[in-house]
Amino acid sequence: MSSSKAQNVAYLNLSDKEFNQKIEKAFEILKDCTLCPRNCHVDRISGKKGACKVLIKPYVSSWGPHFGEEAPLVGRYGSGTIFFGFCNLSCVYCQNWTISHLGEGEEISCDELAQIMIFLQNSGCHNINLVTPTHQVPQIIKSIYIAREQGLRIPIVYNSGGYEAIETLEILDGIIDIYMPDFKYADNALAEKYSKVKKYTEFAKKALKEMHRQVGDLIINAEGIAVRGLLVRHLVLPNNIAGTEEVVKFIAEEISKDTYINIMDQYRPCWQTDKYPELNRTITHKEFEDAVNIALKYGLTRIDCLIYSKRYYRWL
């Protein structure tokens, strides 16, 4: 990466003082944890665990170049994914349930997490993709700072479930280059039923607005690689449980019609869906087709499945 391109990476423009102030502020939150809207108010510094079950060290499941993400993240050499253990959501249909629910992974140090970031960069990855990072923001910020000192120069992707506290996102301002949140539900009651959190929809809406304020619409360079901006994921659920029309209407009218959105078809029943008959099946072709057409109706045209998936192009 040339020096001019590197300087466009957000965290390289922070002074040491600014970075350390963010690290200090983030770790201070752990003493009475309100990192996410669950507001557990536990002292993670002294060994108390909240809903996410993580203390003050990074808790990591796996890492490596990933070629199954959106094309602007993957490029030629892959997205440098780091899967963090546990989660601040408790989705009954979680496809990564061994990681998010059972905590597959281990505690490591911030120095070790920084070394993983450097390894992924040296492997040619186009970005560092932080998967399920919300409950580990202080550890991540500190690790990025350490990695920067060791030569990290590629964009940071914040790949989250969308259940975010604005105060935490404000600390991340100037560190994150690409926000990639889910927007899972248009209905708070359904979010509470299926992901066990309160007021998901209103927090997700506020989070998307703050993320877009920080980074704007997704910018893709001449090589087809995302370098900065917002990318929203929306998983189509059976029986319109996700409320796709309300979701895309909000994005089009209150975020931007130029929002890059991945309307996802890969839902499959797993984890605890045998207890929820309405979720215990895959989606139909028509359900997915309807979701894409609804997005088009509201003026969204940067739709990942339209651009990169030949399977669905014939429908449109």
Secondary structure, DSSP 8 states (H G I E B T S, - for coil): --HHHHTTSGGGGS-HHHHHHHHHHHHHHGGG--SSTT-----GGGT---TT---SS-EEEEEEEESSS-HHHHTTT-EEEEEESS-S---TT-TTHHHHTT--SEE--HHHHHHHHHHHHHTT-SSEEEES-GGGHHHHHHHHHHHHHTT--S-EEEEE-S---HHHHHHHTTT-SEEEEB---S-HHHHHHHH--SSHHHHHHHHHHHHHHHH-B-EE-TTS-EEEEEEEEEE--GGGTT-HHHHHHHIIIII-TT-EEEEE------TTGGG-GGGSS---HHHHHHHHHHHHHTT---BHHHHH-HHHHTT-
